[in-house]
Amino acid sequence: MAAFDLITMGRSSIDLYSQDIGKPFVEISGFAAYVGGCPTNIAVGVQRLGLQTSLLTGVGADPVGDFVLNFLEKCGVDTGLVVRKADKRTSAVVLGIEPPATFPLVFYREGCADIALDISDLPRDALAQARAFLLTGTGLSAEPSRSATMRAAELAREGGARIVLDVDFRADQWHDIRAFGVVLRNLLHMVDIVIGTEEELIALGGATSVEISDSQVSSPKVDGDLKGAMNTVLSAGPEALVLKRGAAGASVYLRGGEVIDAAPFPVDVTNVLGAGDAFASGFLFGHLSGWDWHRSARLGNAVGAIVVTQPGCADFMPTMDEVEDFIASRGGLA
């Protein structure tokens, strides 16, 4: 079995995005069908930029699972690690698009196939040979996926892979939100790179409070000390913590105390959902290609900027030629 540059593990779904951009959710007349899920988006993004990726996920033995697999195969992402779960459904997401700041999001993940992944589904040989392995917070939200994800990280690390944690904080996916930081912090000793937003890193490092709306469409309100949370994360073992700042760019915090700021590429926003996954795709491509932290983060900013101008995420991940043209038109990566 050939080694992959990157294996990502966790959430996959069919994403139904409003075709009526700017209209309130209740007035939507049609949806476009895409493919999504944090590790799925990142696998597609890194593959399109030029490295070989594989996705370890579960999909149902249903037409929606066929839809996801067909898309991945067209993108060149290896699907040999995807597990079909006959008694489960492929998950789904429904999204309204009301730029620049309103994007109501509803998950349909009850009993979904990717959370049903268990330790017996793990491809030991592939994990042992991967150059990098990415896990996400949502993959740790429930059993048996939680234990399977932890074991997959162990196997990949034993094989010498770089371990990347995308915090992927989806509060409504957890049976008890107080478990989120506890579970993820217990994995940090195995992790080389952590990627997250300010709210996600506070939740990971120890939030003082998290207020969750009764509706899935609203993000939780997270309170706490960002600097203290980042210190907690870095002191637990990771070499680097990557803070996604959205329109303000990104910053890389190294365990030794160095901070590297990467400027953004300003664009007009159509849809922010998946922007962080697009950033991670560019950043990880750069990192796995031997680029320094600044250049990798700038590439991540460029890929994120391209994708937020589009109505979807994975389906609109750019090729390296497209990214190079975009960067050149805006003065380069320096």
C-alpha positions as CSV (number, residue, x, y, z in Angstrom):
1,M,0.0,0.0,0.0
2,A,1.4,3.4,-1.0
3,A,1.9,5.9,1.7
4,F,-0.4,9.0,1.8
5,D,0.8,12.5,2.4
6,L,-2.2,13.1,4.5
7,I,-5.0,11.0,6.0
8,T,-7.9,12.9,7.5
9,M,-10.5,11.2,9.7
10,G,-14.0,12.1,10.7
11,R,-17.1,13.9,9.5
12,S,-18.4,13.6,6.0
13,S,-21.8,14.7,4.7
14,I,-24.0,15.9,1.9
15,D,-24.3,19.7,2.2
16,L,-27.5,21.4,1.0
17,Y,-26.7,25.1,0.5
18,S,-29.3,27.7,-0.3
19,Q,-29.4,28.8,-4.0
20,D,-31.1,32.0,-2.9
21,I,-28.2,34.0,-1.6
22,G,-29.2,36.8,0.6
23,K,-32.7,35.5,1.3
24,P,-33.9,34.6,4.9
25,F,-33.9,30.8,5.5
26,V,-37.7,30.6,5.5
27,E,-37.8,32.0,2.0
28,I,-35.3,29.6,0.4
29,S,-36.8,28.0,-2.8
30,G,-34.0,25.6,-3.6
31,F,-30.7,24.1,-2.5
32,A,-27.5,23.0,-4.3
33,A,-26.0,19.7,-3.3
34,Y,-22.3,19.7,-2.3
35,V,-20.0,17.5,-0.2
36,G,-18.7,18.7,3.2
37,G,-17.4,18.0,6.7
38,C,-14.2,19.4,8.1
39,P,-11.8,16.5,7.4
40,T,-13.5,15.8,4.0
41,N,-13.1,19.4,2.9
42,I,-9.4,19.4,4.0
43,A,-8.7,16.1,2.2
44,V,-10.2,17.6,-1.0
45,G,-8.3,20.9,-0.6
46,V,-4.9,19.3,-0.1
47,Q,-5.5,16.9,-2.9
48,R,-6.4,19.6,-5.4
49,L,-3.2,21.6,-4.4
50,G,-1.1,18.6,-5.4
51,L,-0.5,16.1,-2.5
52,Q,-2.0,12.6,-2.1
53,T,-4.8,12.4,0.5
54,S,-7.1,9.7,1.8
55,L,-10.3,10.1,3.9
56,L,-11.1,7.8,6.7
57,T,-14.8,8.2,7.3
58,G,-18.1,6.3,7.4
59,V,-20.9,6.7,5.0
60,G,-24.2,4.8,4.8
61,A,-24.9,2.1,2.3
62,D,-27.3,4.6,0.7
63,P,-27.4,6.9,-2.4
64,V,-26.1,9.8,-0.3
65,G,-23.0,7.7,0.5
66,D,-22.7,7.0,-3.2
67,F,-22.9,10.8,-3.9
68,V,-20.1,11.5,-1.4
69,L,-17.8,8.7,-2.8
70,N,-18.4,9.7,-6.4
71,F,-17.4,13.3,-5.6
72,L,-14.2,12.2,-3.7
73,E,-13.2,9.9,-6.5
74,K,-13.6,12.7,-9.1
75,C,-11.4,14.9,-6.9
76,G,-8.7,12.2,-6.7
77,V,-9.0,11.7,-3.0
78,D,-8.4,8.0,-2.1
79,T,-11.6,6.3,-0.9
80,G,-10.2,3.0,0.0
81,L,-10.4,3.8,3.7
82,V,-14.1,4.8,3.6
83,V,-16.3,2.4,5.5
84,R,-19.8,1.7,4.4
85,K,-22.2,1.3,7.4
86,A,-25.2,-0.7,6.3
87,D,-27.3,0.2,9.3
88,K,-26.4,3.9,9.4
89,R,-27.2,7.0,7.3
90,T,-24.7,9.4,5.7
91,S,-25.0,12.7,7.5
92,A,-26.4,15.9,6.1
93,V,-26.1,19.7,6.6
94,V,-28.5,22.4,5.5
95,L,-27.3,26.0,5.2
96,G,-28.8,29.4,4.4
97,I,-26.5,32.0,2.9
98,E,-27.1,35.6,4.0
99,P,-23.7,37.4,3.6
100,P,-21.8,39.0,5.0
101,A,-22.5,37.7,8.5
102,T,-25.6,35.4,8.7
103,F,-25.3,31.7,7.7
104,P,-27.9,29.6,9.6
105,L,-26.7,26.0,9.7
106,V,-28.6,22.9,10.7
107,F,-27.0,19.4,11.2
108,Y,-28.7,16.1,10.6
109,R,-26.3,13.7,12.3
110,E,-28.5,11.5,14.6
111,G,-27.1,7.9,14.2
112,C,-24.8,9.0,11.4
113,A,-22.3,6.6,9.8
114,D,-19.0,8.5,10.5
115,I,-19.7,8.6,14.3
116,A,-20.2,4.8,14.0
117,L,-16.6,4.2,13.1
118,D,-14.9,1.8,15.6
119,I,-11.5,0.5,16.2
120,S,-12.0,-2.5,14.0
121,D,-12.5,-0.1,11.0
122,L,-9.0,1.3,11.3
123,P,-6.5,0.7,8.4
124,R,-3.4,0.0,10.5
125,D,-1.0,-0.3,7.6
126,A,-2.2,3.0,6.0
127,L,-2.0,4.9,9.2
128,A,1.5,3.5,10.0
129,Q,2.7,4.8,6.6
130,A,1.0,8.2,6.4
131,R,3.2,11.4,6.5
132,A,0.5,13.2,8.4
133,F,-2.8,12.4,10.1
134,L,-5.6,14.9,10.9
135,L,-8.3,14.4,13.4
136,T,-11.1,16.8,14.4
137,G,-13.0,17.7,17.5
138,T,-16.3,16.4,16.2
139,G,-14.8,13.0,15.6
140,L,-14.2,12.8,19.3
141,S,-17.8,13.9,20.3
142,A,-19.2,10.4,20.8
143,E,-18.4,6.7,20.9
144,P,-17.4,4.6,19.1
145,S,-15.8,7.2,16.9
146,R,-14.0,8.8,19.9
147,S,-12.0,5.7,20.8
148,A,-11.4,4.9,17.1
149,T,-10.0,8.4,16.5
150,M,-7.8,8.2,19.6
151,R,-6.4,4.8,18.4
152,A,-5.9,6.1,14.9
153,A,-3.8,9.0,16.2
154,E,-1.7,6.5,18.2
155,L,-1.1,4.3,15.2
156,A,-0.2,7.2,13.0
157,R,2.2,8.7,15.5
158,E,3.8,5.3,16.1
159,G,4.5,5.3,12.3
160,G,6.1,8.7,12.5
161,A,3.3,10.8,11.1
162,R,2.8,14.4,12.0
163,I,-0.5,14.7,14.0
164,V,-2.7,17.6,13.3
165,L,-5.8,18.5,15.4
166,D,-8.4,20.7,13.9
167,V,-10.5,21.8,16.9
168,D,-13.7,21.8,14.9
169,F,-15.9,23.0,17.8
170,R,-19.5,22.0,17.1
171,A,-21.1,22.4,20.5
172,D,-24.5,20.8,19.6
173,Q,-22.8,17.5,18.6
174,W,-21.7,16.8,22.2
175,H,-23.9,15.1,24.8
176,D,-22.3,17.3,27.4
177,I,-20.3,20.4,26.3
178,R,-18.2,20.2,29.5
179,A,-16.6,17.1,28.0
180,F,-15.2,18.9,25.0
181,G,-12.1,20.5,26.4
182,V,-11.5,17.5,28.8
183,V,-11.5,15.0,25.9
184,L,-9.4,17.1,23.5
185,R,-6.8,18.1,26.1
186,N,-6.2,14.5,26.9
187,L,-4.9,14.1,23.3
188,L,-2.6,17.0,23.1
189,H,0.5,15.1,24.1
190,M,0.2,13.3,20.8
191,V,-0.4,16.3,18.7
192,D,2.2,18.3,16.7
193,I,-0.1,21.1,15.3
194,V,-3.4,22.5,16.6
195,I,-5.6,24.6,14.3
196,G,-8.6,26.6,15.6
197,T,-10.4,29.9,15.8
198,E,-10.3,32.1,18.9
199,E,-13.5,30.6,20.3
200,E,-12.4,27.1,19.6
201,L,-9.0,27.6,21.3
202,I,-10.7,29.1,24.4
203,A,-13.1,26.1,24.5
204,L,-10.1,23.7,24.1
205,G,-7.9,25.4,26.7
206,G,-10.5,25.9,29.3
207,A,-13.5,28.2,28.8
208,T,-15.0,29.9,31.9
209,S,-18.5,29.5,30.3
210,V,-20.2,28.3,27.1
211,E,-23.7,29.4,26.3
212,I,-25.5,27.1,23.8
213,S,-28.6,28.2,21.9
214,D,-31.6,26.0,21.8
215,S,-31.2,26.0,18.0
216,Q,-28.4,24.5,16.0
217,V,-28.4,27.5,13.8
218,S,-26.6,29.7,16.4
219,S,-23.0,29.4,17.4
220,P,-22.3,29.0,21.1
221,K,-21.0,32.0,23.1
222,V,-17.6,31.1,24.6
223,D,-16.0,33.2,27.4
224,G,-12.5,32.9,28.7
225,D,-8.9,34.0,28.5
226,L,-7.5,33.4,25.0
227,K,-3.8,33.8,26.0
228,G,-4.2,31.5,29.0
229,A,-6.0,28.9,26.9
230,M,-3.2,29.0,24.2
231,N,-0.5,28.6,26.9
232,T,-2.4,25.6,28.3
233,V,-2.5,24.0,24.8
234,L,1.1,24.6,24.0
235,S,2.4,23.5,27.4
236,A,0.6,20.1,26.8
237,G,2.9,19.2,23.9
238,P,2.1,20.6,20.5
239,E,4.9,22.3,18.6
240,A,2.6,24.9,17.0
241,L,-0.8,26.4,17.5
242,V,-2.4,28.1,14.5
243,L,-5.0,30.8,15.2
244,K,-7.4,31.4,12.4
245,R,-8.4,35.1,12.5
246,G,-10.8,35.1,9.5
247,A,-10.6,38.4,7.7
248,A,-7.6,39.4,9.9
249,G,-5.4,36.6,8.6
250,A,-3.7,34.0,10.8
251,S,-1.0,33.7,13.5
252,V,1.2,30.7,14.3
253,Y,2.3,30.4,18.0
254,L,5.3,28.2,18.6
255,R,6.0,26.4,21.8
256,G,9.3,28.4,22.3
257,G,7.4,31.7,22.4
258,E,7.8,32.9,18.8
259,V,4.7,34.3,17.1
260,I,4.4,34.5,13.3
261,D,1.6,36.7,11.8
262,A,0.4,36.1,8.3
263,A,-1.6,38.9,6.6
264,P,-4.9,38.2,4.9
265,F,-6.0,38.6,1.3
266,P,-9.1,40.8,1.5
267,V,-12.1,39.7,-0.7
268,D,-15.8,40.2,-0.8
269,V,-17.5,37.3,1.2
270,T,-20.2,35.1,-0.2
271,N,-20.1,32.2,2.2
272,V,-17.8,31.8,5.3
273,L,-18.8,28.1,6.0
274,G,-15.7,26.0,5.2
275,A,-13.3,29.0,5.1
276,G,-11.3,27.5,8.0
277,D,-11.1,24.2,6.2
278,A,-9.8,25.9,3.1
279,F,-7.2,27.7,5.2
280,A,-6.1,24.4,6.8
281,S,-5.8,22.9,3.3
282,G,-3.4,25.6,2.1
283,F,-1.5,25.6,5.4
284,L,-1.0,21.9,5.5
285,F,0.0,21.7,1.9
286,G,2.7,24.3,2.6
287,H,3.8,22.6,5.8
288,L,4.0,19.1,4.2
289,S,5.9,20.6,1.3
290,G,8.6,21.9,3.6
291,W,7.6,25.6,3.6
292,D,8.2,27.8,6.6
293,W,5.4,28.7,9.0
294,H,4.8,32.2,7.5
295,R,4.6,31.1,3.9
296,S,2.4,28.1,4.8
297,A,0.0,30.4,6.7
298,R,-0.1,32.9,3.9
299,L,-1.0,30.1,1.4
300,G,-3.7,29.1,3.8
301,N,-5.1,32.6,3.8
302,A,-5.1,32.7,0.0
303,V,-7.0,29.4,-0.3
304,G,-9.5,30.6,2.4
305,A,-10.0,33.9,0.6
306,I,-10.7,32.1,-2.7
307,V,-13.2,29.8,-1.2
308,V,-15.2,32.4,0.8
309,T,-16.1,34.1,-2.6
310,Q,-17.9,30.9,-3.6
311,P,-21.2,29.4,-2.5
312,G,-19.7,26.1,-1.2
313,C,-16.5,24.7,0.2
314,A,-15.1,21.3,-1.0
315,D,-16.6,21.7,-4.5
316,F,-14.8,25.0,-4.9
317,M,-11.3,24.2,-3.5
318,P,-8.8,25.7,-5.9
319,T,-5.9,24.0,-7.7
320,M,-2.4,25.3,-7.2
321,D,-2.4,27.1,-10.6
322,E,-5.6,28.9,-9.5
323,V,-4.0,29.9,-6.1
324,E,-0.8,31.1,-7.8
325,D,-2.7,33.3,-10.2
326,F,-4.7,34.7,-7.2
327,I,-1.6,35.4,-5.2
328,A,0.3,36.9,-8.1
329,S,-2.6,39.3,-8.7
330,R,-2.3,40.5,-5.1
331,G,1.5,41.0,-4.8
332,G,2.7,37.5,-3.8
333,L,3.1,35.6,-0.5
334,A,5.8,37.9,1.1
